[in-house]
């Protein structure tokens, strides 16, 4: 998931013009060839085409292919090529599936001097150039006679992954409403109507212009302005704030997570006995679920989590979801290559053994010509096997607040599955993103060399969190200011109630 969001920012931040040589390419042919190749790779490696529980998948895939090829026919440059490929992936509404164009220099996007954000049910102007300051805080009512949500659906969600009716995706994509990224398949907005606090309205003719260096940075922050550094701090007596913004860490990130876990181990008794613990997930788009499991087992302890899971199992039939991997040589080779990245992925010895067994089973399934390989979720099985007495008490006396931003997806949602089932954990912040039942991404470069297609390899059966289901906080934060100061003040107001 993280790679997906990095690409979306790449489209916005690319700032070089096309070279004369690139303009001479037959972009429509390159686009058609890459779209067909992506479709073929999906058909051969994605669980969807052979998933009997999702009979509509094939019709969505057929529609995506046809629509993208129609756009590809009109591609005359790299921008048209890129958006034709984007349209193919966006049709599936799955953050784990799509195409990233990563080698083409895209032209500088433009803006009309104002940034729009969304919370609850309103689009509001949250940043402007000085000459448009009178628009700050104004509500966006329409653009070119269309409701903003419809504009977002037509101009943005047709080309960018996301679910147009879910709050996290609307919030994350709202700033694109007033952005011209030179998509040749979208007509540039000419005028918008704004409403002010006194209920007066004004129609504004948009004056499109390039970003300056400062406004470009501000625009980027309007998308992902919550990135934090992994770590732990105290923010008052008996109050701990733990940042977990990255489950797909680079070498420096791995070191930061290891340092955090060591600090927690050294102060574990004090942390557990604290008044409040904030688990801050701002900036976390997913990655490896192993990091979340390690955190939970460290803070609550293995005995309690095993006992708690055993107790829940008496009343729930979805604690041990089954997993089915799509059987293919490409998927098998990718799993094998993951063994070389075990440290980066936060694997334990058990994780490594599980992967080795999975590869052996995949090899046998390839020989038998099977399409799906059934695997039970390893962590849940471990928890439920040889569970200690369900009477083990919760070692964490602190009130735990699980803080999410709209960017929480994939492994962040897996972590939410775990934490929000534990007694005493309170979900606060903003609604999360959502996942389909298709997970665990790998990618392949497409024939032109200009892009990669990324797709999931496995499908869940019996997961407690349903297909495309998201989490809504018990205590919701709907302000536009997500700065550390604003969030900490808000958290303190909740604690002190």
Secondary structure, DSSP 4 states (H G I P E B T S, - for coil): -HHHHHHHHHHHH---PPPHHHHTS-HHHHHHHHHHHHHHHHHHH-SGGG-TT-TTHHHHHHHHHHHHHHHHHT--SHHHHHHHHHHHHHTT--TT-EEEE-SSPPPPPEE-SEEEEEETTEEEEEEE-GGGGGGTTPEEEEETTEEHHHHIIIIITTTS-S-TTSHHHHHHHGGGGG-B---TTSPPP-EEEEE-TTS-EEEEE---EEPPHHHHHHHHHHHS-----SEEEE-STTEEEEE---BS--HHHHHHHHHHHHHHHHTHHHHHTSSEEEEE-TT---B-HHHHHHHHHHHH-HHHHHHHHHHHHTT-S-SS-EEEEEP-HHHHHHHHHHGGGTTTTT--HHHHHHHHHHHHHHHHHHHHT-SEEEEE-HHHHHHHTT---TTPPPS--SEEEEEE-TT--THHHHHHHHHTTSTTEEEEES----B-SEEEEEEEE-TTSSEEEEEEEEEEES-SS-TTB----SEE---S--SHHHHHHHHHHHHT-
